[in-house]
Amino acid sequence: MDRDDCSAKFWLQPVSLARNLGFPAHELRTIRGIVESNHSALLEAWHGYFGA
């Protein structure tokens, strides 16, 4: 996730924060919730693009 001068990266298996550059904790919790809510679709898209 990138916004303005902030960037965050989450691993998908298991869902965990890999890197954060500038996002405050409350926004990271929101982003993590979005990742968790869309976990299946994100994994499917990842495998569809990069292969299994």
mmCIF file of the N, C-alpha and C atoms, coordinates in Angstrom:
data_MODEL
# 
_entry.id   MODEL 
# 
loop_
_atom_site.group_PDB 
_atom_site.id 
_atom_site.type_symbol 
_atom_site.label_atom_id 
_atom_site.label_alt_id 
_atom_site.label_comp_id 
_atom_site.label_asym_id 
_atom_site.label_entity_id 
_atom_site.label_seq_id 
_atom_site.pdbx_PDB_ins_code 
_atom_site.Cartn_x 
_atom_site.Cartn_y 
_atom_site.Cartn_z 
_atom_site.occupancy 
_atom_site.B_iso_or_equiv 
_atom_site.pdbx_formal_charge 
_atom_site.auth_seq_id 
_atom_site.auth_comp_id 
_atom_site.auth_asym_id 
_atom_site.auth_atom_id 
_atom_site.pdbx_PDB_model_num 
ATOM 1   N N  . MET A 1 1  ? 0.860   -1.166  0.000   1.00 0.00 ? 1  MET A N  1 
ATOM 2   C CA . MET A 1 1  ? 0.000   0.000   0.000   1.00 0.00 ? 1  MET A CA 1 
ATOM 3   C C  . MET A 1 1  ? 0.897   1.217   0.000   1.00 0.00 ? 1  MET A C  1 
ATOM 4   N N  . ASP A 1 2  ? 0.679   2.110   -0.910  1.00 0.00 ? 2  ASP A N  1 
ATOM 5   C CA . ASP A 1 2  ? 1.420   3.363   -0.977  1.00 0.00 ? 2  ASP A CA 1 
ATOM 6   C C  . ASP A 1 2  ? 0.435   4.525   -0.987  1.00 0.00 ? 2  ASP A C  1 
ATOM 7   N N  . ARG A 1 3  ? 0.773   5.550   -0.219  1.00 0.00 ? 3  ARG A N  1 
ATOM 8   C CA . ARG A 1 3  ? -0.027  6.769   -0.194  1.00 0.00 ? 3  ARG A CA 1 
ATOM 9   C C  . ARG A 1 3  ? 0.887   7.916   0.198   1.00 0.00 ? 3  ARG A C  1 
ATOM 10  N N  . ASP A 1 4  ? 0.880   8.954   -0.590  1.00 0.00 ? 4  ASP A N  1 
ATOM 11  C CA . ASP A 1 4  ? 1.740   10.106  -0.333  1.00 0.00 ? 4  ASP A CA 1 
ATOM 12  C C  . ASP A 1 4  ? 3.174   9.618   -0.098  1.00 0.00 ? 4  ASP A C  1 
ATOM 13  N N  . ASP A 1 5  ? 3.737   9.908   1.050   1.00 0.00 ? 5  ASP A N  1 
ATOM 14  C CA . ASP A 1 5  ? 5.095   9.464   1.373   1.00 0.00 ? 5  ASP A CA 1 
ATOM 15  C C  . ASP A 1 5  ? 5.109   8.217   2.251   1.00 0.00 ? 5  ASP A C  1 
ATOM 16  N N  . CYS A 1 6  ? 3.967   7.541   2.377   1.00 0.00 ? 6  CYS A N  1 
ATOM 17  C CA . CYS A 1 6  ? 3.852   6.354   3.229   1.00 0.00 ? 6  CYS A CA 1 
ATOM 18  C C  . CYS A 1 6  ? 3.811   5.091   2.367   1.00 0.00 ? 6  CYS A C  1 
ATOM 19  N N  . SER A 1 7  ? 4.337   4.016   2.920   1.00 0.00 ? 7  SER A N  1 
ATOM 20  C CA . SER A 1 7  ? 4.329   2.732   2.220   1.00 0.00 ? 7  SER A CA 1 
ATOM 21  C C  . SER A 1 7  ? 4.274   1.606   3.251   1.00 0.00 ? 7  SER A C  1 
ATOM 22  N N  . ALA A 1 8  ? 3.490   0.580   2.953   1.00 0.00 ? 8  ALA A N  1 
ATOM 23  C CA . ALA A 1 8  ? 3.418   -0.593  3.820   1.00 0.00 ? 8  ALA A CA 1 
ATOM 24  C C  . ALA A 1 8  ? 3.318   -1.829  2.940   1.00 0.00 ? 8  ALA A C  1 
ATOM 25  N N  . LYS A 1 9  ? 3.940   -2.907  3.401   1.00 0.00 ? 9  LYS A N  1 
ATOM 26  C CA . LYS A 1 9  ? 3.893   -4.189  2.703   1.00 0.00 ? 9  LYS A CA 1 
ATOM 27  C C  . LYS A 1 9  ? 3.440   -5.248  3.695   1.00 0.00 ? 9  LYS A C  1 
ATOM 28  N N  . PHE A 1 10 ? 2.491   -6.071  3.259   1.00 0.00 ? 10 PHE A N  1 
ATOM 29  C CA . PHE A 1 10 ? 2.000   -7.171  4.082   1.00 0.00 ? 10 PHE A CA 1 
ATOM 30  C C  . PHE A 1 10 ? 2.278   -8.493  3.386   1.00 0.00 ? 10 PHE A C  1 
ATOM 31  N N  . TRP A 1 11 ? 2.719   -9.486  4.152   1.00 0.00 ? 11 TRP A N  1 
ATOM 32  C CA . TRP A 1 11 ? 2.799   -10.856 3.665   1.00 0.00 ? 11 TRP A CA 1 
ATOM 33  C C  . TRP A 1 11 ? 1.389   -11.422 3.696   1.00 0.00 ? 11 TRP A C  1 
ATOM 34  N N  . LEU A 1 12 ? 1.102   -12.338 2.777   1.00 0.00 ? 12 LEU A N  1 
ATOM 35  C CA . LEU A 1 12 ? -0.235  -12.925 2.715   1.00 0.00 ? 12 LEU A CA 1 
ATOM 36  C C  . LEU A 1 12 ? -0.353  -14.242 3.464   1.00 0.00 ? 12 LEU A C  1 
ATOM 37  N N  . GLN A 1 13 ? 0.744   -14.973 3.642   1.00 0.00 ? 13 GLN A N  1 
ATOM 38  C CA . GLN A 1 13 ? 0.674   -16.265 4.343   1.00 0.00 ? 13 GLN A CA 1 
ATOM 39  C C  . GLN A 1 13 ? 1.795   -16.385 5.355   1.00 0.00 ? 13 GLN A C  1 
ATOM 40  N N  . PRO A 1 14 ? 1.519   -16.255 6.609   1.00 0.00 ? 14 PRO A N  1 
ATOM 41  C CA . PRO A 1 14 ? 0.281   -15.716 7.189   1.00 0.00 ? 14 PRO A CA 1 
ATOM 42  C C  . PRO A 1 14 ? 0.266   -14.197 7.030   1.00 0.00 ? 14 PRO A C  1 
ATOM 43  N N  . VAL A 1 15 ? -0.899  -13.618 7.170   1.00 0.00 ? 15 VAL A N  1 
ATOM 44  C CA . VAL A 1 15 ? -1.011  -12.162 7.052   1.00 0.00 ? 15 VAL A CA 1 
ATOM 45  C C  . VAL A 1 15 ? -0.192  -11.529 8.170   1.00 0.00 ? 15 VAL A C  1 
ATOM 46  N N  . SER A 1 16 ? 0.801   -10.745 7.755   1.00 0.00 ? 16 SER A N  1 
ATOM 47  C CA . SER A 1 16 ? 1.651   -10.058 8.726   1.00 0.00 ? 16 SER A CA 1 
ATOM 48  C C  . SER A 1 16 ? 2.317   -8.868  8.048   1.00 0.00 ? 16 SER A C  1 
ATOM 49  N N  . LEU A 1 17 ? 2.648   -7.894  8.847   1.00 0.00 ? 17 LEU A N  1 
ATOM 50  C CA . LEU A 1 17 ? 3.301   -6.692  8.338   1.00 0.00 ? 17 LEU A CA 1 
ATOM 51  C C  . LEU A 1 17 ? 4.756   -7.000  8.030   1.00 0.00 ? 17 LEU A C  1 
ATOM 52  N N  . ALA A 1 18 ? 5.165   -6.745  6.800   1.00 0.00 ? 18 ALA A N  1 
ATOM 53  C CA . ALA A 1 18 ? 6.554   -6.960  6.395   1.00 0.00 ? 18 ALA A CA 1 
ATOM 54  C C  . ALA A 1 18 ? 7.362   -5.676  6.549   1.00 0.00 ? 18 ALA A C  1 
ATOM 55  N N  . ARG A 1 19 ? 6.735   -4.520  6.235   1.00 0.00 ? 19 ARG A N  1 
ATOM 56  C CA . ARG A 1 19 ? 7.450   -3.251  6.265   1.00 0.00 ? 19 ARG A CA 1 
ATOM 57  C C  . ARG A 1 19 ? 6.452   -2.110  6.403   1.00 0.00 ? 19 ARG A C  1 
ATOM 58  N N  . ASN A 1 20 ? 6.830   -1.104  7.131   1.00 0.00 ? 20 ASN A N  1 
ATOM 59  C CA . ASN A 1 20 ? 6.027   0.106   7.251   1.00 0.00 ? 20 ASN A CA 1 
ATOM 60  C C  . ASN A 1 20 ? 6.936   1.319   7.194   1.00 0.00 ? 20 ASN A C  1 
ATOM 61  N N  . LEU A 1 21 ? 6.620   2.214   6.302   1.00 0.00 ? 21 LEU A N  1 
ATOM 62  C CA . LEU A 1 21 ? 7.350   3.473   6.189   1.00 0.00 ? 21 LEU A CA 1 
ATOM 63  C C  . LEU A 1 21 ? 6.351   4.625   6.277   1.00 0.00 ? 21 LEU A C  1 
ATOM 64  N N  . GLY A 1 22 ? 6.034   5.024   7.502   1.00 0.00 ? 22 GLY A N  1 
ATOM 65  C CA . GLY A 1 22 ? 5.254   6.228   7.697   1.00 0.00 ? 22 GLY A CA 1 
ATOM 66  C C  . GLY A 1 22 ? 3.803   6.106   8.095   1.00 0.00 ? 22 GLY A C  1 
ATOM 67  N N  . PHE A 1 23 ? 3.176   4.943   7.951   1.00 0.00 ? 23 PHE A N  1 
ATOM 68  C CA . PHE A 1 23 ? 1.779   4.824   8.346   1.00 0.00 ? 23 PHE A CA 1 
ATOM 69  C C  . PHE A 1 23 ? 1.671   4.744   9.869   1.00 0.00 ? 23 PHE A C  1 
ATOM 70  N N  . PRO A 1 24 ? 0.752   5.494   10.475  1.00 0.00 ? 24 PRO A N  1 
ATOM 71  C CA . PRO A 1 24 ? 0.532   5.365   11.917  1.00 0.00 ? 24 PRO A CA 1 
ATOM 72  C C  . PRO A 1 24 ? -0.170  4.037   12.234  1.00 0.00 ? 24 PRO A C  1 
ATOM 73  N N  . ALA A 1 25 ? -0.052  3.609   13.474  1.00 0.00 ? 25 ALA A N  1 
ATOM 74  C CA . ALA A 1 25 ? -0.579  2.309   13.904  1.00 0.00 ? 25 ALA A CA 1 
ATOM 75  C C  . ALA A 1 25 ? -2.062  2.135   13.587  1.00 0.00 ? 25 ALA A C  1 
ATOM 76  N N  . HIS A 1 26 ? -2.878  3.163   13.791  1.00 0.00 ? 26 HIS A N  1 
ATOM 77  C CA . HIS A 1 26 ? -4.321  3.000   13.549  1.00 0.00 ? 26 HIS A CA 1 
ATOM 78  C C  . HIS A 1 26 ? -4.610  2.750   12.071  1.00 0.00 ? 26 HIS A C  1 
ATOM 79  N N  . GLU A 1 27 ? -3.848  3.333   11.183  1.00 0.00 ? 27 GLU A N  1 
ATOM 80  C CA . GLU A 1 27 ? -4.053  3.080   9.759   1.00 0.00 ? 27 GLU A CA 1 
ATOM 81  C C  . GLU A 1 27 ? -3.556  1.687   9.372   1.00 0.00 ? 27 GLU A C  1 
ATOM 82  N N  . LEU A 1 28 ? -2.468  1.233   9.988   1.00 0.00 ? 28 LEU A N  1 
ATOM 83  C CA . LEU A 1 28 ? -1.988  -0.121  9.726   1.00 0.00 ? 28 LEU A CA 1 
ATOM 84  C C  . LEU A 1 28 ? -3.023  -1.158  10.142  1.00 0.00 ? 28 LEU A C  1 
ATOM 85  N N  . ARG A 1 29 ? -3.710  -0.915  11.257  1.00 0.00 ? 29 ARG A N  1 
ATOM 86  C CA . ARG A 1 29 ? -4.771  -1.841  11.687  1.00 0.00 ? 29 ARG A CA 1 
ATOM 87  C C  . ARG A 1 29 ? -5.891  -1.885  10.650  1.00 0.00 ? 29 ARG A C  1 
ATOM 88  N N  . THR A 1 30 ? -6.244  -0.741  10.098  1.00 0.00 ? 30 THR A N  1 
ATOM 89  C CA . THR A 1 30 ? -7.283  -0.686  9.067   1.00 0.00 ? 30 THR A CA 1 
ATOM 90  C C  . THR A 1 30 ? -6.837  -1.421  7.812   1.00 0.00 ? 30 THR A C  1 
ATOM 91  N N  . ILE A 1 31 ? -5.609  -1.176  7.373   1.00 0.00 ? 31 ILE A N  1 
ATOM 92  C CA . ILE A 1 31 ? -5.080  -1.833  6.178   1.00 0.00 ? 31 ILE A CA 1 
ATOM 93  C C  . ILE A 1 31 ? -5.023  -3.346  6.392   1.00 0.00 ? 31 ILE A C  1 
ATOM 94  N N  . ARG A 1 32 ? -4.536  -3.768  7.559   1.00 0.00 ? 32 ARG A N  1 
ATOM 95  C CA . ARG A 1 32 ? -4.464  -5.203  7.861   1.00 0.00 ? 32 ARG A CA 1 
ATOM 96  C C  . ARG A 1 32 ? -5.859  -5.829  7.809   1.00 0.00 ? 32 ARG A C  1 
ATOM 97  N N  . GLY A 1 33 ? -6.863  -5.139  8.334   1.00 0.00 ? 33 GLY A N  1 
ATOM 98  C CA . GLY A 1 33 ? -8.230  -5.634  8.277   1.00 0.00 ? 33 GLY A CA 1 
ATOM 99  C C  . GLY A 1 33 ? -8.720  -5.811  6.853   1.00 0.00 ? 33 GLY A C  1 
ATOM 100 N N  . ILE A 1 34 ? -8.350  -4.885  5.976   1.00 0.00 ? 34 ILE A N  1 
ATOM 101 C CA . ILE A 1 34 ? -8.722  -4.989  4.559   1.00 0.00 ? 34 ILE A CA 1 
ATOM 102 C C  . ILE A 1 34 ? -8.036  -6.192  3.929   1.00 0.00 ? 34 ILE A C  1 
ATOM 103 N N  . VAL A 1 35 ? -6.757  -6.376  4.228   1.00 0.00 ? 35 VAL A N  1 
ATOM 104 C CA . VAL A 1 35 ? -6.016  -7.531  3.705   1.00 0.00 ? 35 VAL A CA 1 
ATOM 105 C C  . VAL A 1 35 ? -6.655  -8.828  4.198   1.00 0.00 ? 35 VAL A C  1 
ATOM 106 N N  . GLU A 1 36 ? -6.965  -8.899  5.486   1.00 0.00 ? 36 GLU A N  1 
ATOM 107 C CA . GLU A 1 36 ? -7.570  -10.113 6.040   1.00 0.00 ? 36 GLU A CA 1 
ATOM 108 C C  . GLU A 1 36 ? -8.954  -10.371 5.452   1.00 0.00 ? 36 GLU A C  1 
ATOM 109 N N  . SER A 1 37 ? -9.743  -9.330  5.249   1.00 0.00 ? 37 SER A N  1 
ATOM 110 C CA . SER A 1 37 ? -11.092 -9.486  4.697   1.00 0.00 ? 37 SER A CA 1 
ATOM 111 C C  . SER A 1 37 ? -11.071 -9.954  3.247   1.00 0.00 ? 37 SER A C  1 
ATOM 112 N N  . ASN A 1 38 ? -10.003 -9.635  2.547   1.00 0.00 ? 38 ASN A N  1 
ATOM 113 C CA . ASN A 1 38 ? -9.892  -9.980  1.127   1.00 0.00 ? 38 ASN A CA 1 
ATOM 114 C C  . ASN A 1 38 ? -8.799  -11.015 0.866   1.00 0.00 ? 38 ASN A C  1 
ATOM 115 N N  . HIS A 1 39 ? -8.420  -11.743 1.906   1.00 0.00 ? 39 HIS A N  1 
ATOM 116 C CA . HIS A 1 39 ? -7.302  -12.679 1.836   1.00 0.00 ? 39 HIS A CA 1 
ATOM 117 C C  . HIS A 1 39 ? -7.437  -13.677 0.691   1.00 0.00 ? 39 HIS A C  1 
ATOM 118 N N  . SER A 1 40 ? -8.563  -14.326 0.564   1.00 0.00 ? 40 SER A N  1 
ATOM 119 C CA . SER A 1 40 ? -8.752  -15.342 -0.483  1.00 0.00 ? 40 SER A CA 1 
ATOM 120 C C  . SER A 1 40 ? -8.620  -14.738 -1.878  1.00 0.00 ? 40 SER A C  1 
ATOM 121 N N  . ALA A 1 41 ? -9.247  -13.610 -2.095  1.00 0.00 ? 41 ALA A N  1 
ATOM 122 C CA . ALA A 1 41 ? -9.185  -12.960 -3.407  1.00 0.00 ? 41 ALA A CA 1 
ATOM 123 C C  . ALA A 1 41 ? -7.766  -12.489 -3.725  1.00 0.00 ? 41 ALA A C  1 
ATOM 124 N N  . LEU A 1 42 ? -7.056  -11.985 -2.725  1.00 0.00 ? 42 LEU A N  1 
ATOM 125 C CA . LEU A 1 42 ? -5.683  -11.541 -2.941  1.00 0.00 ? 42 LEU A CA 1 
ATOM 126 C C  . LEU A 1 42 ? -4.771  -12.710 -3.289  1.00 0.00 ? 42 LEU A C  1 
ATOM 127 N N  . LEU A 1 43 ? -4.922  -13.834 -2.566  1.00 0.00 ? 43 LEU A N  1 
ATOM 128 C CA . LEU A 1 43 ? -4.118  -15.023 -2.873  1.00 0.00 ? 43 LEU A CA 1 
ATOM 129 C C  . LEU A 1 43 ? -4.430  -15.564 -4.264  1.00 0.00 ? 43 LEU A C  1 
ATOM 130 N N  . GLU A 1 44 ? -5.697  -15.586 -4.613  1.00 0.00 ? 44 GLU A N  1 
ATOM 131 C CA . GLU A 1 44 ? -6.095  -16.063 -5.931  1.00 0.00 ? 44 GLU A CA 1 
ATOM 132 C C  . GLU A 1 44 ? -5.487  -15.192 -7.022  1.00 0.00 ? 44 GLU A C  1 
ATOM 133 N N  . ALA A 1 45 ? -5.542  -13.878 -6.844  1.00 0.00 ? 45 ALA A N  1 
ATOM 134 C CA . ALA A 1 45 ? -4.958  -12.958 -7.826  1.00 0.00 ? 45 ALA A CA 1 
ATOM 135 C C  . ALA A 1 45 ? -3.444  -13.122 -7.903  1.00 0.00 ? 45 ALA A C  1 
ATOM 136 N N  . TRP A 1 46 ? -2.798  -13.297 -6.748  1.00 0.00 ? 46 TRP A N  1 
ATOM 137 C CA . TRP A 1 46 ? -1.350  -13.485 -6.709  1.00 0.00 ? 46 TRP A CA 1 
ATOM 138 C C  . TRP A 1 46 ? -0.949  -14.741 -7.491  1.00 0.00 ? 46 TRP A C  1 
ATOM 139 N N  . HIS A 1 47 ? -1.636  -15.856 -7.197  1.00 0.00 ? 47 HIS A N  1 
ATOM 140 C CA . HIS A 1 47 ? -1.318  -17.105 -7.886  1.00 0.00 ? 47 HIS A CA 1 
ATOM 141 C C  . HIS A 1 47 ? -1.681  -17.042 -9.368  1.00 0.00 ? 47 HIS A C  1 
ATOM 142 N N  . GLY A 1 48 ? -2.736  -16.319 -9.705  1.00 0.00 ? 48 GLY A N  1 
ATOM 143 C CA . GLY A 1 48 ? -3.098  -16.154 -11.100 1.00 0.00 ? 48 GLY A CA 1 
ATOM 144 C C  . GLY A 1 48 ? -2.062  -15.367 -11.888 1.00 0.00 ? 48 GLY A C  1 
ATOM 145 N N  . TYR A 1 49 ? -1.435  -14.418 -11.233 1.00 0.00 ? 49 TYR A N  1 
ATOM 146 C CA . TYR A 1 49 ? -0.447  -13.571 -11.902 1.00 0.00 ? 49 TYR A CA 1 
ATOM 147 C C  . TYR A 1 49 ? 0.939   -14.230 -11.915 1.00 0.00 ? 49 TYR A C  1 
ATOM 148 N N  . PHE A 1 50 ? 1.355   -14.772 -10.757 1.00 0.00 ? 50 PHE A N  1 
ATOM 149 C CA . PHE A 1 50 ? 2.709   -15.300 -10.637 1.00 0.00 ? 50 PHE A CA 1 
ATOM 150 C C  . PHE A 1 50 ? 2.782   -16.817 -10.786 1.00 0.00 ? 50 PHE A C  1 
ATOM 151 N N  . GLY A 1 51 ? 1.627   -17.477 -10.762 1.00 0.00 ? 51 GLY A N  1 
ATOM 152 C CA . GLY A 1 51 ? 1.618   -18.944 -10.817 1.00 0.00 ? 51 GLY A CA 1 
ATOM 153 C C  . GLY A 1 51 ? 1.687   -19.522 -9.424  1.00 0.00 ? 51 GLY A C  1 
ATOM 154 N N  . ALA A 1 52 ? 1.337   -20.784 -9.294  1.00 0.00 ? 52 ALA A N  1 
ATOM 155 C CA . ALA A 1 52 ? 1.292   -21.418 -7.976  1.00 0.00 ? 52 ALA A CA 1 
ATOM 156 C C  . ALA A 1 52 ? 2.583   -21.927 -7.567  1.00 0.00 ? 52 ALA A C  1 
# 
